[in-house]
Amino acid sequence: MVLAVECDGAEIVTVEGLMTDHQLDPIQQTMIDAGGVQCGFCTPGILISSRALLDRNPHPNEYEIRDALVGNLCRCTGYTRIIDAVKMAAES
Ligand code: FES
């Protein structure tokens, strides 16, 4: 997490920006496939954090995935399916 003023001049990608050519980003698709989405309140932050992790580390281990998602609180899924989705995206 960063203060908005720290983003001055930076490129910002929101969850809406993950799609390319009307195709879901792999992490969006695996989140659906793994059942990592329930109410969806946490989903944008988890997707962006996961995409950033996979961009800098294409094959993260479970500890690295959990560390990357710190600060994203999900009250629905219990995280197991979210972690599975990130692993699936890393394997795709
Ligand atoms: S899916 Fe509901 S808070 Fe994460």
Backbone and ligand atoms as CSV (ligand in chain L), in Angstrom:
chain,resi,resn,atom,element,x,y,z
A,1,MET,N,N,0.836,-1.181,0.000
A,1,MET,CA,C,0.000,0.000,0.000
A,1,MET,C,C,0.877,1.239,0.000
A,2,VAL,N,N,0.447,2.236,-0.741
A,2,VAL,CA,C,1.180,3.491,-0.814
A,2,VAL,C,C,0.191,4.655,-0.726
A,3,LEU,N,N,0.700,5.779,-0.294
A,3,LEU,CA,C,-0.115,6.987,-0.315
A,3,LEU,C,C,-0.288,7.433,-1.764
A,4,ALA,N,N,-1.427,7.993,-2.081
A,4,ALA,CA,C,-1.705,8.426,-3.451
A,4,ALA,C,C,-0.652,9.418,-3.948
A,5,VAL,N,N,-0.189,10.304,-3.083
A,5,VAL,CA,C,0.793,11.300,-3.519
A,5,VAL,C,C,2.118,10.651,-3.923
A,6,GLU,N,N,2.403,9.453,-3.419
A,6,GLU,CA,C,3.625,8.753,-3.800
A,6,GLU,C,C,3.540,8.200,-5.218
A,7,CYS,N,N,2.354,8.201,-5.796
A,7,CYS,CA,C,2.150,7.674,-7.144
A,7,CYS,C,C,2.242,8.755,-8.207
A,8,ASP,N,N,2.536,9.988,-7.802
A,8,ASP,CA,C,2.622,11.088,-8.748
A,8,ASP,C,C,3.615,10.740,-9.856
A,9,GLY,N,N,3.143,10.744,-11.085
A,9,GLY,CA,C,3.994,10.451,-12.232
A,9,GLY,C,C,4.144,8.970,-12.542
A,10,ALA,N,N,3.569,8.110,-11.720
A,10,ALA,CA,C,3.702,6.670,-11.940
A,10,ALA,C,C,2.568,6.150,-12.818
A,11,GLU,N,N,2.795,5.033,-13.480
A,11,GLU,CA,C,1.735,4.360,-14.219
A,11,GLU,C,C,0.920,3.534,-13.227
A,12,ILE,N,N,-0.397,3.687,-13.265
A,12,ILE,CA,C,-1.275,2.970,-12.347
A,12,ILE,C,C,-2.175,2.044,-13.153
A,13,VAL,N,N,-2.193,0.778,-12.794
A,13,VAL,CA,C,-3.064,-0.206,-13.440
A,13,VAL,C,C,-4.104,-0.638,-12.421
A,14,THR,N,N,-5.362,-0.494,-12.785
A,14,THR,CA,C,-6.449,-0.964,-11.927
A,14,THR,C,C,-6.898,-2.332,-12.434
A,15,VAL,N,N,-7.791,-2.970,-11.710
A,15,VAL,CA,C,-8.253,-4.298,-12.118
A,15,VAL,C,C,-8.906,-4.247,-13.503
A,16,GLU,N,N,-9.528,-3.122,-13.824
A,16,GLU,CA,C,-10.149,-3.002,-15.144
A,16,GLU,C,C,-9.099,-3.033,-16.257
A,17,GLY,N,N,-7.872,-2.686,-15.932
A,17,GLY,CA,C,-6.798,-2.645,-16.924
A,17,GLY,C,C,-6.085,-3.971,-17.123
A,18,LEU,N,N,-6.503,-5.008,-16.424
A,18,LEU,CA,C,-5.825,-6.299,-16.581
A,18,LEU,C,C,-6.213,-7.009,-17.873
A,19,MET,N,N,-7.411,-6.768,-18.380
A,19,MET,CA,C,-7.835,-7.426,-19.621
A,19,MET,C,C,-7.078,-6.845,-20.811
A,20,THR,N,N,-6.758,-7.712,-21.770
A,20,THR,CA,C,-6.186,-7.247,-23.028
A,20,THR,C,C,-6.955,-7.906,-24.170
A,21,ASP,N,N,-7.313,-7.106,-25.161
A,21,ASP,CA,C,-8.053,-7.610,-26.329
A,21,ASP,C,C,-9.257,-8.462,-25.917
A,22,HIS,N,N,-10.012,-7.982,-24.947
A,22,HIS,CA,C,-11.222,-8.664,-24.458
A,22,HIS,C,C,-10.933,-10.038,-23.860
A,23,GLN,N,N,-9.688,-10.298,-23.485
A,23,GLN,CA,C,-9.318,-11.561,-22.850
A,23,GLN,C,C,-8.949,-11.284,-21.389
A,24,LEU,N,N,-9.453,-12.126,-20.496
A,24,LEU,CA,C,-9.086,-11.998,-19.096
A,24,LEU,C,C,-7.604,-12.292,-18.933
A,25,ASP,N,N,-6.968,-11.608,-18.000
A,25,ASP,CA,C,-5.611,-11.948,-17.610
A,25,ASP,C,C,-5.654,-13.368,-17.021
A,26,PRO,N,N,-4.589,-14.156,-17.178
A,26,PRO,CA,C,-4.602,-15.518,-16.606
A,26,PRO,C,C,-4.974,-15.549,-15.125
A,27,ILE,N,N,-4.545,-14.561,-14.339
A,27,ILE,CA,C,-4.896,-14.592,-12.912
A,27,ILE,C,C,-6.384,-14.356,-12.712
A,28,GLN,N,N,-7.015,-13.577,-13.575
A,28,GLN,CA,C,-8.464,-13.398,-13.480
A,28,GLN,C,C,-9.180,-14.724,-13.790
A,29,GLN,N,N,-8.713,-15.414,-14.823
A,29,GLN,CA,C,-9.370,-16.669,-15.209
A,29,GLN,C,C,-9.162,-17.754,-14.159
A,30,THR,N,N,-7.951,-17.869,-13.637
A,30,THR,CA,C,-7.718,-18.930,-12.641
A,30,THR,C,C,-8.434,-18.619,-11.329
A,31,MET,N,N,-8.620,-17.332,-11.019
A,31,MET,CA,C,-9.383,-16.985,-9.814
A,31,MET,C,C,-10.825,-17.473,-9.961
A,32,ILE,N,N,-11.375,-17.349,-11.149
A,32,ILE,CA,C,-12.721,-17.875,-11.414
A,32,ILE,C,C,-12.698,-19.402,-11.359
A,33,ASP,N,N,-11.747,-19.996,-12.072
A,33,ASP,CA,C,-11.695,-21.461,-12.169
A,33,ASP,C,C,-11.489,-22.124,-10.808
A,34,ALA,N,N,-10.677,-21.496,-9.955
A,34,ALA,CA,C,-10.368,-22.078,-8.641
A,34,ALA,C,C,-11.436,-21.767,-7.600
A,35,GLY,N,N,-12.387,-20.915,-7.934
A,35,GLY,CA,C,-13.409,-20.534,-6.965
A,35,GLY,C,C,-12.867,-19.587,-5.905
A,36,GLY,N,N,-11.917,-18.745,-6.302
A,36,GLY,CA,C,-11.303,-17.814,-5.358
A,36,GLY,C,C,-12.086,-16.525,-5.186
A,37,VAL,N,N,-13.246,-16.448,-5.805
A,37,VAL,CA,C,-14.086,-15.254,-5.705
A,37,VAL,C,C,-15.424,-15.642,-5.103
A,38,GLN,N,N,-15.805,-14.931,-4.054
A,38,GLN,CA,C,-17.151,-15.130,-3.521
A,38,GLN,C,C,-17.897,-13.803,-3.578
A,39,CYS,N,N,-17.818,-12.971,-2.542
A,39,CYS,CA,C,-18.543,-11.691,-2.620
A,39,CYS,C,C,-17.842,-10.717,-3.569
A,40,GLY,N,N,-16.526,-10.864,-3.727
A,40,GLY,CA,C,-15.788,-10.026,-4.657
A,40,GLY,C,C,-15.223,-8.749,-4.061
A,41,PHE,N,N,-15.496,-8.480,-2.799
A,41,PHE,CA,C,-15.030,-7.236,-2.190
A,41,PHE,C,C,-13.506,-7.139,-2.224
A,42,CYS,N,N,-12.821,-8.230,-1.948
A,42,CYS,CA,C,-11.358,-8.221,-1.886
A,42,CYS,C,C,-10.707,-8.465,-3.237
A,43,THR,N,N,-11.472,-8.900,-4.202
A,43,THR,CA,C,-10.920,-9.445,-5.437
A,43,THR,C,C,-10.044,-8.463,-6.233
A,44,PRO,N,N,-10.425,-7.205,-6.415
A,44,PRO,CA,C,-9.552,-6.321,-7.180
A,44,PRO,C,C,-8.144,-6.204,-6.581
A,45,GLY,N,N,-8.053,-6.039,-5.285
A,45,GLY,CA,C,-6.740,-5.919,-4.651
A,45,GLY,C,C,-5.936,-7.194,-4.756
A,46,ILE,N,N,-6.603,-8.321,-4.593
A,46,ILE,CA,C,-5.905,-9.605,-4.693
A,46,ILE,C,C,-5.433,-9.844,-6.121
A,47,LEU,N,N,-6.254,-9.496,-7.095
A,47,LEU,CA,C,-5.836,-9.678,-8.490
A,47,LEU,C,C,-4.638,-8.802,-8.831
A,48,ILE,N,N,-4.673,-7.547,-8.421
A,48,ILE,CA,C,-3.561,-6.638,-8.740
A,48,ILE,C,C,-2.296,-7.068,-7.999
A,49,SER,N,N,-2.423,-7.453,-6.734
A,49,SER,CA,C,-1.249,-7.917,-5.984
A,49,SER,C,C,-0.675,-9.186,-6.599
A,50,SER,N,N,-1.552,-10.084,-7.025
A,50,SER,CA,C,-1.104,-11.337,-7.634
A,50,SER,C,C,-0.431,-11.093,-8.978
A,51,ARG,N,N,-1.025,-10.209,-9.784
A,51,ARG,CA,C,-0.422,-9.894,-11.101
A,51,ARG,C,C,0.970,-9.288,-10.914
A,52,ALA,N,N,1.096,-8.380,-9.943
A,52,ALA,CA,C,2.402,-7.751,-9.676
A,52,ALA,C,C,3.410,-8.801,-9.227
A,53,LEU,N,N,2.977,-9.744,-8.381
A,53,LEU,CA,C,3.877,-10.826,-7.949
A,53,LEU,C,C,4.328,-11.646,-9.148
A,54,LEU,N,N,3.383,-12.070,-9.975
A,54,LEU,CA,C,3.730,-12.943,-11.104
A,54,LEU,C,C,4.589,-12.219,-12.133
A,55,ASP,N,N,4.439,-10.908,-12.236
A,55,ASP,CA,C,5.293,-10.145,-13.156
A,55,ASP,C,C,6.741,-10.123,-12.690
A,56,ARG,N,N,6.962,-10.063,-11.381
A,56,ARG,CA,C,8.340,-10.009,-10.889
A,56,ARG,C,C,8.885,-11.383,-10.507
A,57,ASN,N,N,7.982,-12.348,-10.310
A,57,ASN,CA,C,8.373,-13.706,-9.927
A,57,ASN,C,C,7.381,-14.687,-10.553
A,58,PRO,N,N,7.645,-15.170,-11.761
A,58,PRO,CA,C,6.668,-16.000,-12.476
A,58,PRO,C,C,6.382,-17.347,-11.816
A,59,HIS,N,N,7.237,-17.806,-10.917
A,59,HIS,CA,C,7.020,-19.107,-10.280
A,59,HIS,C,C,7.183,-18.994,-8.767
A,60,PRO,N,N,6.280,-18.266,-8.114
A,60,PRO,CA,C,6.408,-18.087,-6.661
A,60,PRO,C,C,6.027,-19.348,-5.892
A,61,ASN,N,N,6.651,-19.533,-4.747
A,61,ASN,CA,C,6.215,-20.627,-3.868
A,61,ASN,C,C,5.072,-20.108,-2.985
A,62,GLU,N,N,4.497,-20.997,-2.186
A,62,GLU,CA,C,3.329,-20.599,-1.407
A,62,GLU,C,C,3.657,-19.474,-0.421
A,63,TYR,N,N,4.828,-19.528,0.181
A,63,TYR,CA,C,5.204,-18.468,1.118
A,63,TYR,C,C,5.249,-17.123,0.394
A,64,GLU,N,N,5.843,-17.104,-0.798
A,64,GLU,CA,C,5.945,-15.856,-1.555
A,64,GLU,C,C,4.570,-15.342,-1.964
A,65,ILE,N,N,3.651,-16.253,-2.298
A,65,ILE,CA,C,2.288,-15.841,-2.646
A,65,ILE,C,C,1.603,-15.217,-1.431
A,66,ARG,N,N,1.691,-15.912,-0.294
A,66,ARG,CA,C,1.049,-15.387,0.915
A,66,ARG,C,C,1.648,-14.036,1.311
A,67,ASP,N,N,2.977,-13.909,1.172
A,67,ASP,CA,C,3.639,-12.645,1.505
A,67,ASP,C,C,3.165,-11.523,0.580
A,68,ALA,N,N,2.985,-11.830,-0.706
A,68,ALA,CA,C,2.555,-10.813,-1.676
A,68,ALA,C,C,1.128,-10.347,-1.412
A,69,LEU,N,N,0.334,-11.203,-0.799
A,69,LEU,CA,C,-1.082,-10.868,-0.576
A,69,LEU,C,C,-1.344,-10.238,0.792
A,70,VAL,N,N,-0.296,-10.061,1.589
A,70,VAL,CA,C,-0.464,-9.430,2.897
A,70,VAL,C,C,-1.119,-8.054,2.709
A,71,GLY,N,N,-2.090,-7.775,3.538
A,71,GLY,CA,C,-2.801,-6.493,3.435
A,71,GLY,C,C,-4.112,-6.620,2.680
A,72,ASN,N,N,-4.292,-7.724,1.963
A,72,ASN,CA,C,-5.562,-7.985,1.283
A,72,ASN,C,C,-6.368,-8.934,2.172
A,73,LEU,N,N,-7.411,-8.417,2.761
A,73,LEU,CA,C,-8.210,-9.217,3.680
A,73,LEU,C,C,-9.442,-9.766,2.973
A,74,CYS,N,N,-9.605,-11.075,3.060
A,74,CYS,CA,C,-10.775,-11.732,2.489
A,74,CYS,C,C,-11.565,-12.357,3.621
A,75,ARG,N,N,-12.827,-12.002,3.707
A,75,ARG,CA,C,-13.676,-12.536,4.760
A,75,ARG,C,C,-14.467,-13.751,4.291
A,76,CYS,N,N,-14.323,-14.131,3.040
A,76,CYS,CA,C,-15.178,-15.192,2.497
A,76,CYS,C,C,-14.452,-16.506,2.239
A,77,THR,N,N,-13.303,-16.471,1.608
A,77,THR,CA,C,-12.757,-17.692,0.999
A,77,THR,C,C,-11.851,-18.501,1.905
A,78,GLY,N,N,-11.258,-17.887,2.920
A,78,GLY,CA,C,-10.289,-18.614,3.725
A,78,GLY,C,C,-8.940,-18.717,3.055
A,79,TYR,N,N,-8.762,-18.104,1.914
A,79,TYR,CA,C,-7.502,-17.951,1.180
A,79,TYR,C,C,-7.031,-19.193,0.425
A,80,THR,N,N,-7.465,-20.372,0.792
A,80,THR,CA,C,-6.940,-21.573,0.137
A,80,THR,C,C,-7.164,-21.522,-1.373
A,81,ARG,N,N,-8.360,-21.180,-1.785
A,81,ARG,CA,C,-8.662,-21.144,-3.221
A,81,ARG,C,C,-7.968,-19.975,-3.911
A,82,ILE,N,N,-7.747,-18.900,-3.195
A,82,ILE,CA,C,-7.013,-17.768,-3.763
A,82,ILE,C,C,-5.566,-18.176,-4.022
A,83,ILE,N,N,-4.956,-18.835,-3.044
A,83,ILE,CA,C,-3.572,-19.308,-3.215
A,83,ILE,C,C,-3.509,-20.299,-4.373
A,84,ASP,N,N,-4.490,-21.205,-4.433
A,84,ASP,CA,C,-4.536,-22.167,-5.540
A,84,ASP,C,C,-4.615,-21.453,-6.886
A,85,ALA,N,N,-5.411,-20.381,-6.958
A,85,ALA,CA,C,-5.556,-19.649,-8.216
A,85,ALA,C,C,-4.244,-19.019,-8.652
A,86,VAL,N,N,-3.493,-18.474,-7.709
A,86,VAL,CA,C,-2.197,-17.866,-8.067
A,86,VAL,C,C,-1.227,-18.956,-8.544
A,87,LYS,N,N,-1.238,-20.104,-7.866
A,87,LYS,CA,C,-0.385,-21.224,-8.313
A,87,LYS,C,C,-0.769,-21.656,-9.722
A,88,MET,N,N,-2.076,-21.747,-9.990
A,88,MET,CA,C,-2.537,-22.160,-11.322
A,88,MET,C,C,-2.113,-21.147,-12.380
A,89,ALA,N,N,-2.203,-19.858,-12.062
A,89,ALA,CA,C,-1.793,-18.828,-13.019
A,89,ALA,C,C,-0.298,-18.919,-13.279
A,90,ALA,N,N,0.476,-19.250,-12.253
A,90,ALA,CA,C,1.924,-19.372,-12.425
A,90,ALA,C,C,2.274,-20.564,-13.315
A,91,GLU,N,N,1.424,-21.575,-13.307
A,91,GLU,CA,C,1.685,-22.774,-14.107
A,91,GLU,C,C,1.153,-22.636,-15.531
A,92,SER,N,N,0.315,-21.617,-15.781
A,92,SER,CA,C,-0.283,-21.484,-17.114
A,92,SER,C,C,0.628,-20.751,-18.075
L,1,FES,S1,S,-14.460,-12.898,-1.687
L,1,FES,FE1,FE,-15.536,-11.837,-0.158
L,1,FES,S2,S,-14.042,-10.742,0.944
L,1,FES,FE2,FE,-12.922,-11.988,-0.424
